């Protein structure tokens, strides 16, 4: 009887030690997230944020092309190219947030509004890419909250300016026929 109890106790302790080896480790299917924002009729800053599973963080902030003088912009706006690293906990949290909105089953287009900020999202997982184009006002609230968590994460990540430009994967995937809005010029009023 004593041997059976010792054997049972040893078996339980062995199982607990095996189970505890993976405790705290999380499997994240997402390998990279890229979100580009466009400007709007207001203080929206065009940005690109890229975060990958190796915890590398890249950010590009463009100048705000149109800002009303009556608007006050709250928070930090970075202009230029920046890089940094995120913590494993941040990456896990980001994956959990993406899973909570069921990112694989989101629509690929949310464009029911106008005059608000445009977004382009690339979520890399496995050998697939979920590509979403959206207007911020057309997104469901829970999806907008997660996307803007990524977009505004540059305010909480320690970033360093870099001199080299960064080639974001979303730029490489943009079809040639898509219009480059930076080359559009408008004539002055009255002409």
C-alpha positions as a Markdown table, in Angstrom:
| # | Residue | x | y | z |
|---|---|---|---|---|
| 1 | Unk | 0.0 | 0.0 | 0.0 |
| 2 | Unk | 2.8 | 2.4 | 0.9 |
| 3 | Unk | 4.5 | 1.7 | -2.5 |
| 4 | Unk | 1.2 | 2.5 | -4.3 |
| 5 | Unk | 0.9 | 5.8 | -2.5 |
| 6 | Unk | 4.5 | 6.7 | -3.2 |
| 7 | Unk | 4.0 | 5.7 | -6.9 |
| 8 | Unk | 0.8 | 7.8 | -7.1 |
| 9 | Unk | 2.5 | 10.8 | -5.5 |
| 10 | Unk | 5.5 | 10.5 | -7.8 |
| 11 | Unk | 3.2 | 10.3 | -10.9 |
| 12 | Unk | 1.3 | 13.4 | -9.8 |
| 13 | Unk | 4.5 | 15.3 | -9.2 |
| 14 | Unk | 5.9 | 14.3 | -12.5 |
| 15 | Unk | 2.7 | 15.4 | -14.4 |
| 16 | Unk | 2.7 | 18.7 | -12.5 |
| 17 | Unk | 6.4 | 19.4 | -13.5 |
| 18 | Unk | 5.7 | 18.5 | -17.1 |
| 19 | Unk | 2.7 | 20.8 | -17.2 |
| 20 | Unk | 4.4 | 23.6 | -15.5 |
| 21 | Unk | 7.2 | 23.7 | -18.2 |
| 22 | Unk | 4.9 | 25.3 | -20.7 |
| 23 | Unk | 3.2 | 27.6 | -18.2 |
| 24 | Unk | 3.6 | 31.2 | -19.2 |
| 25 | Unk | 4.4 | 30.4 | -22.8 |
| 26 | Unk | 1.8 | 31.3 | -25.3 |
| 27 | Unk | 1.5 | 30.1 | -28.9 |
| 28 | Unk | 0.8 | 33.1 | -31.2 |
| 29 | Unk | -0.3 | 32.3 | -34.7 |
| 30 | Unk | 0.2 | 35.9 | -35.9 |
| 31 | Unk | 3.7 | 36.6 | -37.2 |
| 32 | Unk | 3.3 | 40.3 | -38.2 |
| 33 | Unk | 0.9 | 43.2 | -38.0 |
| 34 | Unk | 1.1 | 46.2 | -40.3 |
| 35 | Unk | -1.4 | 49.1 | -40.1 |
| 36 | Unk | -1.2 | 52.2 | -42.3 |
| 37 | Unk | -3.4 | 55.2 | -41.6 |
| 38 | Unk | -4.2 | 58.0 | -44.0 |
| 39 | Unk | -5.1 | 61.6 | -43.4 |
| 40 | Unk | -8.6 | 63.0 | -42.9 |
| 41 | Unk | -10.2 | 66.5 | -42.8 |
| 42 | Unk | -8.7 | 67.3 | -39.5 |
| 43 | Unk | -5.6 | 66.4 | -37.4 |
| 44 | Unk | -5.2 | 62.8 | -38.6 |
| 45 | Unk | -1.6 | 61.9 | -39.1 |
| 46 | Unk | -0.7 | 59.4 | -41.9 |
| 47 | Unk | 1.3 | 56.6 | -40.2 |
| 48 | Unk | 2.6 | 53.1 | -40.7 |
| 49 | Unk | 3.2 | 50.7 | -37.8 |
| 50 | Unk | 4.8 | 47.3 | -38.2 |
| 51 | Unk | 5.2 | 44.8 | -35.4 |
| 52 | Unk | 6.5 | 41.3 | -35.8 |
| 53 | Unk | 6.9 | 38.1 | -33.8 |
| 54 | Unk | 10.6 | 38.8 | -33.3 |
| 55 | Unk | 9.4 | 41.8 | -31.2 |
| 56 | Unk | 10.7 | 44.4 | -33.8 |
| 57 | Unk | 8.7 | 47.6 | -34.0 |
| 58 | Unk | 8.9 | 50.0 | -36.9 |
| 59 | Unk | 7.0 | 53.3 | -37.2 |
| 60 | Unk | 6.7 | 56.0 | -39.8 |
| 61 | Unk | 4.9 | 59.2 | -39.1 |
| 62 | Unk | 4.2 | 61.7 | -41.9 |
| 63 | Unk | 3.5 | 65.4 | -41.5 |
| 64 | Unk | -0.1 | 66.2 | -40.9 |
| 65 | Unk | -1.2 | 67.6 | -44.3 |
| 66 | Unk | -4.3 | 69.4 | -43.1 |
| 67 | Unk | -4.9 | 70.6 | -39.6 |
| 68 | Unk | -7.6 | 73.1 | -38.5 |
| 69 | Unk | -6.2 | 75.9 | -36.4 |
| 70 | Unk | -9.1 | 75.6 | -34.0 |
| 71 | Unk | -8.2 | 71.9 | -33.3 |
| 72 | Unk | -5.9 | 71.1 | -30.5 |
| 73 | Unk | -3.9 | 67.9 | -31.0 |
| 74 | Unk | -3.6 | 65.9 | -27.8 |
| 75 | Unk | -0.7 | 63.6 | -27.4 |
| 76 | Unk | 2.6 | 63.0 | -29.2 |
| 77 | Unk | 3.0 | 63.0 | -33.0 |
| 78 | Unk | 6.2 | 61.6 | -34.3 |
| 79 | Unk | 7.4 | 62.5 | -37.8 |
| 80 | Unk | 10.0 | 60.4 | -39.6 |
| 81 | Unk | 11.2 | 56.8 | -39.3 |
| 82 | Unk | 11.6 | 55.1 | -35.9 |
| 83 | Unk | 12.4 | 51.6 | -34.6 |
| 84 | Unk | 12.3 | 49.8 | -31.3 |
| 85 | Unk | 11.4 | 46.6 | -29.5 |
| 86 | Unk | 8.3 | 45.5 | -27.8 |
| 87 | Unk | 8.1 | 43.2 | -24.8 |
| 88 | Unk | 6.9 | 39.6 | -25.1 |
| 89 | Unk | 3.9 | 40.6 | -22.9 |
| 90 | Unk | 3.0 | 43.4 | -25.3 |
| 91 | Unk | 3.1 | 40.9 | -28.3 |
| 92 | Unk | 1.0 | 38.3 | -26.4 |
| 93 | Unk | -1.5 | 41.0 | -25.4 |
| 94 | Unk | -1.7 | 42.2 | -29.1 |
| 95 | Unk | -2.3 | 38.6 | -30.2 |
| 96 | Unk | -5.0 | 38.1 | -27.6 |
| 97 | Unk | -6.7 | 41.4 | -28.7 |
| 98 | Unk | -6.6 | 40.3 | -32.4 |
| 99 | Unk | -8.0 | 36.9 | -31.5 |
| 100 | Unk | -10.8 | 38.6 | -29.4 |
| 101 | Unk | -12.1 | 40.3 | -32.6 |
| 102 | Unk | -11.8 | 37.1 | -34.6 |
| 103 | Unk | -9.4 | 38.7 | -37.1 |
| 104 | Unk | -9.5 | 35.8 | -39.6 |
| 105 | Unk | -13.2 | 36.3 | -40.2 |
| 106 | Unk | -13.3 | 40.1 | -40.4 |
| 107 | Unk | -14.6 | 41.6 | -43.6 |
| 108 | Unk | -11.9 | 42.8 | -46.0 |
| 109 | Unk | -13.6 | 46.2 | -46.5 |
| 110 | Unk | -15.3 | 48.6 | -44.1 |
| 111 | Unk | -16.0 | 51.7 | -46.3 |
| 112 | Unk | -19.5 | 53.0 | -45.4 |
| 113 | Unk | -18.4 | 56.4 | -44.2 |
| 114 | Unk | -16.4 | 59.3 | -45.7 |
| 115 | Unk | -14.3 | 62.2 | -44.5 |
| 116 | Unk | -12.8 | 60.0 | -41.7 |
| 117 | Unk | -9.4 | 58.3 | -41.4 |
| 118 | Unk | -8.6 | 55.5 | -43.8 |
| 119 | Unk | -6.8 | 52.4 | -42.6 |
| 120 | Unk | -5.1 | 49.6 | -44.4 |
| 121 | Unk | -4.3 | 46.5 | -42.2 |
| 122 | Unk | -2.2 | 43.5 | -43.0 |
| 123 | Unk | -2.3 | 40.6 | -40.4 |
| 124 | Unk | 0.2 | 37.9 | -41.3 |
| 125 | Unk | -0.5 | 34.4 | -39.8 |
| 126 | Unk | 0.7 | 31.1 | -40.9 |
| 127 | Unk | 1.3 | 31.4 | -44.6 |
| 128 | Unk | -1.7 | 33.7 | -45.0 |
| 129 | Unk | -2.3 | 37.5 | -44.9 |
| 130 | Unk | -5.6 | 39.1 | -43.9 |
| 131 | Unk | -5.8 | 42.4 | -45.8 |
| 132 | Unk | -8.4 | 44.9 | -44.6 |
| 133 | Unk | -9.2 | 48.3 | -46.1 |
| 134 | Unk | -11.4 | 50.5 | -43.9 |
| 135 | Unk | -12.7 | 53.9 | -43.0 |
| 136 | Unk | -12.4 | 54.5 | -39.2 |
| 137 | Unk | -16.1 | 55.4 | -38.9 |
| 138 | Unk | -17.2 | 52.2 | -40.6 |
| 139 | Unk | -15.4 | 49.8 | -38.2 |
| 140 | Unk | -17.3 | 48.0 | -35.5 |
| 141 | Unk | -16.3 | 49.6 | -32.1 |
| 142 | Unk | -14.4 | 46.5 | -30.8 |
| 143 | Unk | -12.4 | 46.2 | -34.1 |
| 144 | Unk | -11.6 | 50.0 | -34.1 |
| 145 | Unk | -10.4 | 49.7 | -30.5 |
| 146 | Unk | -7.9 | 46.9 | -31.3 |
| 147 | Unk | -6.7 | 48.6 | -34.5 |
| 148 | Unk | -6.2 | 52.0 | -32.7 |
| 149 | Unk | -4.4 | 50.1 | -29.9 |
| 150 | Unk | -1.8 | 49.2 | -32.5 |
| 151 | Unk | -1.8 | 52.6 | -34.2 |
| 152 | Unk | -1.3 | 54.6 | -31.0 |
| 153 | Unk | 1.2 | 52.1 | -29.5 |
| 154 | Unk | 4.1 | 54.2 | -30.6 |
| 155 | Unk | 3.2 | 56.5 | -27.7 |
| 156 | Unk | 4.1 | 53.8 | -25.2 |
| 157 | Unk | 7.0 | 52.1 | -26.9 |
| 158 | Unk | 10.5 | 53.4 | -26.5 |
| 159 | Unk | 11.5 | 54.3 | -30.0 |
| 160 | Unk | 14.7 | 55.6 | -31.6 |
| 161 | Unk | 14.8 | 57.7 | -34.7 |
| 162 | Unk | 16.6 | 56.1 | -37.6 |
| 163 | Unk | 18.1 | 57.7 | -40.6 |
| 164 | Unk | 17.3 | 55.0 | -43.1 |
| 165 | Unk | 13.9 | 54.7 | -44.6 |
| 166 | Unk | 12.0 | 51.5 | -43.9 |
| 167 | Unk | 10.3 | 49.5 | -46.6 |
| 168 | Unk | 7.1 | 48.2 | -45.1 |
| 169 | Unk | 5.6 | 45.1 | -46.6 |
| 170 | Unk | 2.3 | 46.8 | -47.2 |
| 171 | Unk | 4.1 | 49.2 | -49.6 |
| 172 | Unk | 5.5 | 46.3 | -51.5 |
| 173 | Unk | 2.1 | 44.7 | -51.9 |
| 174 | Unk | 0.3 | 47.8 | -53.1 |
| 175 | Unk | -0.9 | 47.3 | -56.7 |
| 176 | Unk | 0.8 | 49.5 | -59.2 |
| 177 | Unk | -2.5 | 51.0 | -60.3 |
| 178 | Unk | -3.3 | 52.4 | -56.9 |
| 179 | Unk | -3.1 | 56.2 | -56.7 |
| 180 | Unk | -0.3 | 57.8 | -54.7 |
| 181 | Unk | -2.1 | 60.6 | -52.8 |
| 182 | Unk | 1.1 | 62.4 | -52.0 |
| 183 | Unk | 1.5 | 63.4 | -55.7 |
| 184 | Unk | -2.0 | 65.0 | -55.9 |
| 185 | Unk | -1.9 | 68.8 | -55.9 |
| 186 | Unk | -4.9 | 71.1 | -55.6 |
| 187 | Unk | -5.0 | 74.6 | -57.1 |
| 188 | Unk | -5.5 | 77.5 | -54.7 |
| 189 | Unk | -9.0 | 78.7 | -54.0 |
| 190 | Unk | -10.5 | 80.9 | -56.7 |
| 191 | Unk | -8.4 | 79.5 | -59.6 |
